[in-house]
Amino acid sequence: MDNILEAKEKINNLPKDTVIYFSKTFKDDKGQDISIQKSTDFLFKDINIPVYSKYYIQLNRESVGGMVTNGTDLGKEVAQLALRVLDGEKPSDIPVTEDSAHKYVFNYNKLKQFHIDLKALPKGSEIVNQPSKFYNISKTQVLYLITGIIFIIILALAFVIANIYRRKLAERLLFDSESVLYTVMDSTPNIIYFKSPEGKFLKANNTFLSLLNIDEKDFKNKNVDELTNSSVDEKYVLENWMNQDEEAWNTGTMYRSEEVIPDKKENIDRFYDTLRIPLFNDDGTRRGLVLFGLDITDHKNNEENSKLIQEMMHYDKLKTNFFSNISHELRTPLNLIFSALQIIELKTSAFNEEQKSVEKYISIMRQNCYRLLRIIGNLIDITKIDAGHFFTQLSNKDIVNVVENIVLSVVDYVESKGISITFDTEIEEKIMAFDADAMERIILNLLSNSIKFTPSGGSIEVNIYDNTNSIVISVKDTGVGIPVEKQPSIFEKFVQVDKSLSRNREGSGIGLSLVKELVVIHNGTIELESIPGKGSEFRIEIPVTLVHDDENSTEFNIYTSENKVERIKIEFSDIYN
C-alpha cells in the first residue's frame, strides 16, 4: 500500500494487539513521495498500537524501535573498505567484518507506554531515552532539599564550632588551673613534686629546687642518676628520697616518713613530715607518684625549746629553793653577829674612855649587817617574783593611815639628815585591799631613794590623791634628779641611778625594780617624772578593791615601835652619813 491515506484508514481499524512494522515510504494523494518523518507523524499520531521501525530518526517520535540501521556507521565501514580496495588490496583478501551498522535500538518511553518488559528485548539491545537511576523530584522539592541540607550543614558547623570552643575553653581552664596550681605550689614553704611511672621528676616546686640547688631545666624528666648538676650531699638526699619513693610504690599505699634536707642558705637542717601517694592504673601498673613535705622545722625547734624551757624552769625552781634556803643560812650568822654586837655594847658600857670609839665601830658593823639583810631580802623577793612564787597577804585596811604611819616613823631619821618631810592627803580614810608589808617596803624604798639623792636643806613630800576607783601615792623630792638617759631603764633590775663613788649613793640596783614588781602585784602602775637638778616624783596608782572574809584585817599599828625601827634601819641601811 503506497497511498498514505489508505494506510491511515487501515491502521485506525486495526485491533489493539496488532504490531506495526514501519519499513517503507508513502505517497500522498497526488502521487508524491512523503518523507519518513512526515509519514510517521501522520500515520502514528495518537495511536494505541506499538509501531516498530528500522529508521533511527523515528525513535524519538512514535516508533518503539527495532533493528535500526545507522547510516553514519554504515557509511564509515563502506568508506574504509573502499579505501582498502583503492590502495590495491584485493577484495578477496579483505576479511568479512561484523556488521556494526545495524543493531536493536528501542525507545524507553514507548516501551513503558505499551508495557513491554525490558527482559523480553533481544540481547544487546540499546535503550534510548532511559531516565537516570536517581529519583525525579520537583524544583520545590529540590529547593526544600537544598535548604534542609544547608540547614543541616549550618547545624553541623555550629556543633563543630561549639565543640571547638568548649575544647578551647576547657584547654584554657586547664591551663589556668595548672597556672594556679603551679603558683600555689611555688608559694608554699613546703615541698611538692610529681614523678612519672619510670621514676623521673615531672614537676617540683621552687622550695624543693632551691633547697637542693637544682635548676628546673636540669631536673625535669630526669631520674636521680641522670641529675649531673648537683653536689654530693644533694645527690645523697635525692638517692635517699628515691629509695623512699620505691618503698611507697612497693607498699601500694600512702607512705609517711620524716626527712631531713640541709638548707645551705640558712646553714640549718630542715625537717619535713613527708607523705608519698603512689598512683596506679586499673591494671595495677604504675601511673605516677606525688609527694607532699610539710616543713616541721619550727615544730622541731619548738620541741627542743620546750625541753630547754622545762630544764630552765627546773633550774629556776632549784635556784629559788636555793635562795630560800640560803636566806636562812645567811640570816643565822647575821643574827649571831647582832647578838654579839649587843653583848659587846653591854661589856663596853663600863669603859667610859673607850666607849665612843667602840660604839662607832659597833654602829658601822650593825649598819652593814642591816644592809646585808636588805640585800638578801630584796634578792630573795625579786627571785621569788620572777619565778612566780611570791605571794601577798591582801587585807582590807585604811591606806591613808598605813602610809601616814610609815612617813611619821621616819620623820626623825629624815630630819637628822637636814631634810624636811611632809605628809598630806585629800581624804582622811580609804579602806581598800592591799598587802601592808608590801606597801611598807614600797614607801620605805622610795623614801630611801629620795633621802640618798636629796642634799641637806632639801625637802620630801608624800601625798595621797583620791580618784574614787583608785588611789594615787606621790613621793616627791627636791634632789639632784635623774638623768634623762637613765629614766627609761630606772625600773630595770640591777640598774643603779648613780654609779659614782660617793658612798651615800651606793646601791644594789634592786630597790626600784622590786618596788615596781610589788606595785604590779597590786594591779597598779608606777610612773616617774624627773628634772635633773630639780628633783624627782614617783607616782603610784593602785585600784581600789576589797577582799571578802578578811581574817587578817588588823590595823597596821600592831607592829611595835621596835619592829618599825628595825624595818626602817634595814630599808635605810644603804644610806651612809
Secondary structure, DSSP 8 states (H G I E B T S, - for coil): --BHHHHHHHHHTS-TT--EEE-S-EE-TTS-EE-HHHHHHHHSTT--S-EEESBGGGGGTTEEEEEEE-HHHHHHHHHHHHHHHHTT--GGGS------SEEEEEEHHHHHHTT--GGGS-TT-EEES---SS----HHHHHHHHHHHHHHHHHHHHHHHHHHHHHHHHHHHHHHHHHHHHHHHHHSSSEEEEE-TTS-EEEE-HHHHHHHT--GGGTTTB-GGG--SS-HHHHHHHHHHHHHHHHHHHHTS-EEEEEEEEETTTTEEEEEEEEEEEEE-TTS-EEEEEEEEEE-HHHHHHHHHHHHHHHHHHHHHHHHHHHHHHHHHHHHHHHHHHHHHHHHHHHHTT-HHHHHHHHHHHHHHHHHHHHHHHHHHHHHHHHHHHHT------EEEEHHHHHHHHHHHTHHHHHHTT-EEEEEES-S--EEEE-HHHHHHHHHHHHHHHHHHS-TT-EEEEEEEE-SSEEEEEEEE-SS---GGGGGGTTSTT--S--SS-GGG---S-HHHHHHHHHHHTT-EEEEEEETTTEEEEEEEEE----SS-S----GGGS-HHHHHHHHHHHTTT---
